[in-house]
């Protein structure tokens, strides 16, 4: 990397990518009105006045790519991909630093990591030639970013600036919620993507990984893929929600003691004794298995995170990561926080998973620890990469 | 089927062919009046006690057996057969009872009652588990161990009484229960998870079609989880050092199958391994979190899920070590799956907190002679033999209660050369015995077809165990000369050979007693007391040369070519090991109040060596307690035989007669039936009798060299033995036939 300071200033990354174990999350950020190429973080710090009109030059191939898919109609987006445009109001960053009242446009593109190679070829193929303005910097995070760095840099003609994954997540979360009154520090983040990381974040955005687990989102999907007919995560979650009955796949207290005796000994007959203990039953549907797998993973998550919160003596926990992805674009949503309890009744995939996690936290903490969800749960890594890099 | 002492040829054949099980043991009586059954979601575990014939010393044996809950009918039939056998015999005694615990106790209670036709008493599941665990920790030696791949089965001394508590029990069955136990009968369920054995079973049954839990565990052994899991290295291409994750850590269980780009090809075995890791890791993590929250350091893992399966134990241990940064250890139990059933069995006999705080411990010994379940895992499971007497530690033993005392001199598990030597030596010895039995040269062999068959059965059984121990040194717990010798005795008893040397012992004793008056006259003629005592001490060693257990001397003894004087002449006395004179001077100058003498062989050893020595001490006013094996082992003299010998000598010899009449010469059983000696496990009556002893004398290679070589005492001690074995001599830096005559002042005296 041999960019001068000046070059760095003019080439602030507007693109963040988070190459996870399962999904690649890309975020393209700019101001709504001017379509400024300054990133969200630029906006936090300073607003450039002399940004060129985007129509004035060709976009970099990778930007074009994201623009193209995020502008596309939902049915044109490849299966397994998600694309959305989020418009958010700018906000006050600190009491003495009021920034633009313009909205921020976030273009989010998510696709399976398995497609990465193919995507890279697609972008490389449409790279504009002569009028191209040169290499751009992309803030990158996620384990896969390191792994695929060489490929991405050479084939896409970009400079990747690596940001520690947990830093990106915590920074993304922090910059997302830092102005919210409800946040207390240290905060506990439970980031569930492929696996699980629990991160303690202090009031300055500093972070520490305090715990983790290999029983995460990919475990759910890996098992579901092997045990059910569902071909996508979304389909699986929705089916679990609509038709699944976890109790048909789980061994319940009633299965062991009998319903009558359960009552006699004062244990609820529908209490789970062993997750998936009846997965081999005959009259069981794929939806039942999906529901039981979701309950198993989220319940375990809830238990681990409640322990961590208790050990840290704190009363709430934030869930982040791809496992809680929001699929319904909440247009013009206010930046800030939302907890599961006030999320929309619409059964989006994200809210189904969030509700399951909330239930687990409530169960294990007897309602004493509050589960919280960041609105951009799944893309905090990509956003945070941009934010963290720009703040350096 | 159960029951009768069955020693028919058919039974012997069964033992020989390797299908032996607990049901044909000739040293059992069949009366089973109480059966405990712990019916879980996946498995039903049965525990019951059979009494050992009083003629063979009494005591009993605790049996363990498991059934899949799905085939509960088989379990019920088994229980019925047990209890019917008991009833069929004499129709006396208490009414039979089934003590049931576990989730299924309620569900199958009625079925049990109706089909077996006896009262079913239901015990609380968690109460039973903690009772069972406390019982096993307190009463069973070498029950608790830690596990690591490179250090399998390190046995942990458990402390009886208050020191046992608090502990945490993580019971992994269908689900997982985490209990905090603060005292006898005092427990609290603090946590748990439903992600346990049932989950693993359900998932794997569905994913791989395995039919049994054992099949599943077996399958997972050959699996490679990295082919289905997403490893940290798969994501990062290497370690993620910044947050302490290695490339080989699991990032997400089953995550690898999500990403086709990884091109992971996998088999059912890989999935089995992966999910086994998932459950074990997760349970380990939750266990650690609980221990941390409650400030507990001892974490016992129990439940049938573990089954001594190495990858499971390794993962649980790794998780505890990883999360606690090495501050806590995962503890495992040999009888891990039977906590509930064991506790239920002893529910009405659970000791009060007061009794538990007593020094009583280790009253049960694991018997592997006919292992109840010869499983392929680390922990082959033996039955538990209850000693007829309560066993406690010798009061004069330094650190006896705190667990620092280890009876064994050499840990054979950790010493390949010594292990190979001793296993080979035992094999040779066994083949020698078999030859003697075959050609009728074994004294006492009655030449009957029955005896010969039993001998053959013994040989097959013991040689099979030796082979197994050669391959898997810790299969039966800690490996030592004591364990090998003990196992041989157990095997002999198991086939109904309770005292193969009875006739040899009798003959030798007769011969020795005939020589005694002459020897007494000779030693009595030495006037200075100190010189006389020194001679008597040296004679103890001469007597100890007469030992059928010493391969190097067996030929000479069998040929009658070893006489007392010749034996004494063969002994060499290395100066550093010869404290005979110092002891004699000390003991005559200031006679001891009470001496306990742990004796060895019958014949010349006890009659010509020990008895004159004891007679001298008694004449000085010392009260002498002769401690002999309670039951036969090799040609060691038993307490019963020794009492008889003393009685006979007393008739002819005034010294012995007076000592006996004056209460200065008593015989007491040690509670042991092996050629070695564990001073933590002595008959409480002996320990009580020796409460004020100020001298401990230990005679013989098995008791003073293979074991107790490094034992320290609060009072003075004298260890007397001859190195009759090359390897033992080499290990001690001595030569064969060197005398060990070590006199040590007590730690509380000096």
Boltz contact constraints between the chains, C-beta under 6 A:
constraints:
  - contact:
      token1: [A, 21]
      token2: [B, 230]
      max_distance: 6.0
  - contact:
      token1: [A, 21]
      token2: [B, 235]
      max_distance: 6.0
  - contact:
      token1: [A, 21]
      token2: [B, 251]
      max_distance: 6.0
  - contact:
      token1: [A, 21]
      token2: [B, 255]
      max_distance: 6.0
  - contact:
      token1: [A, 22]
      token2: [B, 258]
      max_distance: 6.0
  - contact:
      token1: [A, 114]
      token2: [B, 259]
      max_distance: 6.0
  - contact:
      token1: [A, 114]
      token2: [B, 260]
      max_distance: 6.0
  - contact:
      token1: [A, 114]
      token2: [B, 261]
      max_distance: 6.0
  - contact:
      token1: [A, 143]
      token2: [B, 235]
      max_distance: 6.0
  - contact:
      token1: [A, 143]
      token2: [B, 236]
      max_distance: 6.0
  - contact:
      token1: [A, 146]
      token2: [B, 236]
      max_distance: 6.0
  - contact:
      token1: [A, 146]
      token2: [B, 237]
      max_distance: 6.0
  - contact:
      token1: [A, 147]
      token2: [B, 237]
      max_distance: 6.0
  - contact:
      token1: [A, 194]
      token2: [B, 230]
      max_distance: 6.0
  - contact:
      token1: [A, 194]
      token2: [B, 251]
      max_distance: 6.0
  - contact:
      token1: [A, 194]
      token2: [B, 252]
      max_distance: 6.0
  - contact:
      token1: [A, 194]
      token2: [B, 255]
      max_distance: 6.0
  - contact:
      token1: [A, 195]
      token2: [B, 251]
      max_distance: 6.0
  - contact:
      token1: [A, 195]
      token2: [B, 252]
      max_distance: 6.0
  - contact:
      token1: [A, 209]
      token2: [B, 243]
      max_distance: 6.0
  - contact:
      token1: [A, 214]
      token2: [B, 250]
      max_distance: 6.0
  - contact:
      token1: [A, 214]
      token2: [B, 252]
      max_distance: 6.0
  - contact:
      token1: [A, 214]
      token2: [B, 253]
      max_distance: 6.0
  - contact:
      token1: [A, 215]
      token2: [B, 253]
      max_distance: 6.0
  - contact:
      token1: [A, 215]
      token2: [B, 278]
      max_distance: 6.0
  - contact:
      token1: [A, 215]
      token2: [B, 282]
      max_distance: 6.0
  - contact:
      token1: [A, 216]
      token2: [B, 252]
      max_distance: 6.0
  - contact:
      token1: [A, 218]
      token2: [B, 230]
      max_distance: 6.0
  - contact:
      token1: [A, 218]
      token2: [B, 252]
      max_distance: 6.0
  - contact:
      token1: [A, 218]
      token2: [B, 255]
      max_distance: 6.0
  - contact:
      token1: [A, 218]
      token2: [B, 258]
      max_distance: 6.0
  - contact:
      token1: [A, 219]
      token2: [B, 252]
      max_distance: 6.0
  - contact:
      token1: [A, 219]
      token2: [B, 253]
      max_distance: 6.0
  - contact:
      token1: [A, 219]
      token2: [B, 254]
      max_distance: 6.0
  - contact:
      token1: [A, 221]
      token2: [B, 258]
      max_distance: 6.0
  - contact:
      token1: [A, 222]
      token2: [B, 254]
      max_distance: 6.0
  - contact:
      token1: [A, 222]
      token2: [B, 255]
      max_distance: 6.0
  - contact:
      token1: [A, 222]
      token2: [B, 257]
      max_distance: 6.0
  - contact:
      token1: [A, 222]
      token2: [B, 258]
      max_distance: 6.0
  - contact:
      token1: [A, 223]
      token2: [B, 254]
      max_distance: 6.0
  - contact:
      token1: [A, 225]
      token2: [B, 257]
      max_distance: 6.0
  - contact:
      token1: [A, 226]
      token2: [B, 207]
      max_distance: 6.0
  - contact:
      token1: [A, 227]
      token2: [B, 206]
      max_distance: 6.0
  - contact:
      token1: [A, 251]
      token2: [B, 41]
      max_distance: 6.0
  - contact:
      token1: [A, 251]
      token2: [B, 198]
      max_distance: 6.0
  - contact:
      token1: [A, 256]
      token2: [B, 41]
      max_distance: 6.0
  - contact:
      token1: [A, 256]
      token2: [B, 103]
      max_distance: 6.0
  - contact:
      token1: [A, 257]
      token2: [B, 103]
      max_distance: 6.0
  - contact:
      token1: [A, 257]
      token2: [B, 106]
      max_distance: 6.0
  - contact:
      token1: [A, 258]
      token2: [B, 107]
      max_distance: 6.0
  - contact:
      token1: [A, 261]
      token2: [B, 106]
      max_distance: 6.0
  - contact:
      token1: [A, 272]
      token2: [B, 194]
      max_distance: 6.0
  - contact:
      token1: [A, 273]
      token2: [B, 174]
      max_distance: 6.0
  - contact:
      token1: [A, 273]
      token2: [B, 175]
      max_distance: 6.0
  - contact:
      token1: [A, 273]
      token2: [B, 194]
      max_distance: 6.0
  - contact:
      token1: [A, 274]
      token2: [B, 174]
      max_distance: 6.0
  - contact:
      token1: [A, 274]
      token2: [B, 175]
      max_distance: 6.0
  - contact:
      token1: [A, 274]
      token2: [B, 194]
      max_distance: 6.0
  - contact:
      token1: [A, 274]
      token2: [B, 196]
      max_distance: 6.0
  - contact:
      token1: [A, 274]
      token2: [B, 198]
      max_distance: 6.0
  - contact:
      token1: [A, 274]
      token2: [B, 199]
      max_distance: 6.0
  - contact:
      token1: [A, 275]
      token2: [B, 194]
      max_distance: 6.0
  - contact:
      token1: [A, 275]
      token2: [B, 195]
      max_distance: 6.0
  - contact:
      token1: [A, 275]
      token2: [B, 199]
      max_distance: 6.0
  - contact:
      token1: [A, 276]
      token2: [B, 199]
      max_distance: 6.0
  - contact:
      token1: [A, 276]
      token2: [B, 202]
      max_distance: 6.0
  - contact:
      token1: [A, 276]
      token2: [B, 203]
      max_distance: 6.0
  - contact:
      token1: [A, 277]
      token2: [B, 198]
      max_distance: 6.0
  - contact:
      token1: [A, 277]
      token2: [B, 202]
      max_distance: 6.0
  - contact:
      token1: [A, 279]
      token2: [B, 202]
      max_distance: 6.0
  - contact:
      token1: [A, 279]
      token2: [B, 203]
      max_distance: 6.0
  - contact:
      token1: [A, 279]
      token2: [B, 206]
      max_distance: 6.0
  - contact:
      token1: [A, 280]
      token2: [B, 202]
      max_distance: 6.0
  - contact:
      token1: [A, 280]
      token2: [B, 205]
      max_distance: 6.0
  - contact:
      token1: [A, 280]
      token2: [B, 206]
      max_distance: 6.0
  - contact:
      token1: [A, 300]
      token2: [B, 195]
      max_distance: 6.0
  - contact:
      token1: [A, 307]
      token2: [B, 289]
      max_distance: 6.0
